[in-house]
Amino acid sequence: MWHPDTSSVTLLSPSLCKVHTCTFVTVAASICLELWELVCACAYLTPSAAPCVRVCVRRAMSVSVIIKWGGQEYSISSLSEEDTVMDLKQSIKTLTGVLPERQKLLGLKVKGKPAEDEVKLGSLKLKPNTKIMMMGTREESLEEVLAPPPENDDVVNDFDIEEEVIEVENREENLAKIARRVKEYKVEELNPPREGKRLLVLDVDYTLFDHKSCAETGQELMRPYLHEFLTSAYEDYDIVIWSATSMKWIDAKMKELGVTDNPNYKIMFMLDSAAMITVHTPKRGVVEVKPLGVIWGKYGEFYNRKNTVMFDDIGRNFLMNPQNGLKIRPFMKAHLNREKDRELYKLAQYLKEIAKLDDFSGLNHKHWERYLSKRQHH
């Protein structure tokens, strides 16, 4: 027999020389009388047969955790070991307004893998008042992230962008595509975001290495100063790799270049072509672009327009976020240019300089070398 509010009960009946075992769920002290009557029913006894029965009840322990989100801490102590990760997410929703499907709880793992929603909290072996960092964005905040910048944005005007570019950035159907990517694209996180860091998004082909030239190893095609650049950038920025190819290819190339497991820096995650969207422009027709809104929508409490910069050798990839894009000189013909290419060396210095700023909105990355020169001569 099953009862929705009870736990494991064992009945010993000397008179019947039997052991009767009934399995239930969780028992509370307030229902002991009801439980006793239920126990008697299970053992085919009456309440008067009490001396013949011994009851062993395992009570579920309570679980208390502290959720860290948006610079605040939220205490939750109303759950038990029998509750699930989804129950925890529902409690978090009540406190923060972030929907369960928008939540990512860092550190909740089972056998090295993120705990699924149906996993019971008891199996996670959480210590009392364990602190858990949550990533997630309220729906209304997400709308703000995906909304186009103000029309009177002086930065856009100063950036000398074609009218069609601004039109593409603000078009409703393009913003809707970004919202779908935020909801549906699954990010395989390699390392968690770090509080207080800026965000650096890097292209692969012709940005980090020459993918067309022939060589015996990927190291021969690697852009000069790559590891020094990433090591320096990692001090101030969380790093994301975004290539317009398949994830299988990206993963293979990053391993070949020694980026994935480098001890001096860490990659937060990698994005492939599936995270991109197509947009229509009057002059270029339909093109694929890399909208940073996908990352901002998923990690809105860490990154936004004010602290993100993206390097790519193809300018059209910035169509949805032109002010955040820096068009890097392409690294081609590695065997001829390896000795004289210093792009990453200089860009490491530029990143170090702008990391001192609280807001990147006033920057024009098109003139990054001019900005760096002025700073270095002061």
Secondary structure as UniProt FT lines:
FT   TURN            4..5
FT   STRAND          9..13
FT   TURN            14..17
FT   STRAND          18..22
FT   HELIX           29..31
FT   HELIX           32..42
FT   TURN            43..44
FT   HELIX           47..52
FT   STRAND          62..69
FT   TURN            70..71
FT   STRAND          72..80
FT   TURN            81..82
FT   HELIX           85..96
FT   HELIX           100..102
FT   STRAND          104..106
FT   STRAND          109..110
FT   TURN            111..112
FT   STRAND          113..114
FT   TURN            117..118
FT   HELIX           121..124
FT   TURN            128..129
FT   STRAND          130..135
FT   HELIX           139..146
FT   TURN            151..152
FT   HELIX           154..158
FT   TURN            159..160
FT   HELIX           163..170
FT   HELIX           172..184
FT   TURN            195..196
FT   STRAND          198..202
FT   TURN            206..208
FT   HELIX           218..221
FT   TURN            224..225
FT   HELIX           226..234
FT   TURN            235..236
FT   STRAND          237..242
FT   HELIX           247..256
FT   TURN            257..258
FT   TURN            260..261
FT   TURN            263..264
FT   STRAND          267..271
FT   HELIX           273..275
FT   STRAND          277..281
FT   TURN            282..284
FT   STRAND          285..289
FT   HELIX           293..298
FT   TURN            300..302
FT   TURN            305..306
FT   STRAND          308..312
FT   HELIX           315..318
FT   TURN            319..320
FT   HELIX           322..324
FT   STRAND          325..327
FT   HELIX           334..337
FT   TURN            338..340
FT   HELIX           343..354
FT   TURN            355..356
FT   HELIX           360..362
FT   HELIX           365..367
FT   HELIX           368..376
//
